[in-house]
Amino acid sequence: MALDRAGLIGPADLPLLDPEGRYPGSWALVTRHPLNERAAAWLYGLDPVLRRLAGLSPAPEAYDLELEEQVSERRRALRPPLPGH
């Protein structure tokens, strides 16, 4: 954010700085500026789940199985298996 305020970075730099949209600062940068063509292309190239979580992609008609799978995997990783299983 400091680089943005100093005028040294902008949404056009996102494809280079955060190609996968993993950093919250990238999303903050997009919301602080008018959407330009490069930033829109960056958003379009992201994972649909990320776009949906940011409110930039319509919700699927059916239940989102991909998101359910990701949540389930994370829960299993945090929960140790029961003894004997």
C-alpha positions as CSV (number, residue, x, y, z in Angstrom):
1,M,0.0,0.0,0.0
2,A,2.9,2.4,0.7
3,L,4.2,1.8,-2.8
4,D,0.8,2.6,-4.2
5,R,0.5,5.8,-2.2
6,A,3.9,6.8,-3.4
7,G,2.8,6.3,-7.0
8,L,5.4,3.6,-7.6
9,I,2.9,0.7,-8.2
10,G,-0.6,0.3,-9.6
11,P,-3.1,-2.3,-10.7
12,A,-1.3,-2.7,-14.0
13,D,1.7,-4.2,-12.1
14,L,-0.4,-7.0,-10.6
15,P,0.2,-9.7,-13.3
16,L,3.9,-9.4,-12.6
17,L,3.8,-8.9,-8.8
18,D,1.0,-11.4,-7.8
19,P,0.1,-13.6,-10.8
20,E,-2.1,-15.9,-8.8
21,G,-3.8,-13.3,-6.6
22,R,-2.6,-14.7,-3.3
23,Y,-1.9,-11.5,-1.4
24,P,-4.6,-9.4,0.2
25,G,-2.7,-6.2,-0.8
26,S,-3.4,-7.1,-4.4
27,W,-7.1,-7.1,-3.9
28,A,-6.9,-3.8,-1.9
29,L,-4.9,-2.3,-4.8
30,V,-7.6,-3.3,-7.3
31,T,-10.4,-1.7,-5.2
32,R,-8.5,1.6,-4.7
33,H,-8.2,2.3,-8.4
34,P,-10.5,2.4,-11.4
35,L,-10.4,-0.9,-13.2
36,N,-8.2,-0.8,-16.3
37,E,-7.6,-3.4,-19.0
38,R,-4.5,-5.0,-17.5
39,A,-6.1,-5.3,-14.0
40,A,-9.2,-6.8,-15.6
41,A,-7.1,-9.3,-17.5
42,W,-5.4,-10.2,-14.3
43,L,-8.7,-10.8,-12.5
44,Y,-10.1,-12.8,-15.4
45,G,-7.0,-15.1,-15.3
46,L,-7.4,-16.0,-11.6
47,D,-9.0,-19.1,-10.2
48,P,-12.8,-18.8,-10.5
49,V,-13.1,-19.6,-6.8
50,L,-10.9,-16.6,-5.9
51,R,-13.0,-14.4,-8.2
52,R,-16.2,-15.7,-6.6
53,L,-14.9,-15.1,-3.1
54,A,-14.1,-11.5,-4.0
55,G,-17.6,-11.1,-5.5
56,L,-16.2,-10.7,-9.0
57,S,-17.7,-13.9,-10.5
58,P,-21.3,-15.1,-10.4
59,A,-22.1,-17.9,-8.0
60,P,-22.5,-21.3,-9.7
61,E,-26.0,-22.6,-10.4
62,A,-25.2,-25.9,-8.6
63,Y,-23.4,-26.4,-5.3
64,D,-19.7,-25.6,-5.6
65,L,-18.0,-29.1,-5.4
66,E,-14.6,-27.7,-5.9
67,L,-14.8,-25.4,-2.9
68,E,-16.3,-28.2,-0.8
69,E,-13.4,-30.4,-1.7
70,Q,-10.8,-27.7,-0.8
71,V,-12.5,-27.1,2.6
72,S,-12.6,-30.8,3.3
73,E,-8.9,-31.3,2.5
74,R,-8.0,-28.5,4.8
75,R,-10.1,-29.9,7.6
76,R,-8.5,-33.3,7.2
77,A,-5.0,-31.7,7.3
78,L,-5.9,-30.0,10.6
79,R,-7.5,-33.1,12.2
80,P,-5.2,-36.0,13.1
81,P,-6.4,-39.5,12.3
82,L,-8.1,-41.5,15.0
83,P,-5.9,-44.2,16.6
84,G,-6.3,-47.5,14.8
85,H,-7.5,-46.0,11.5
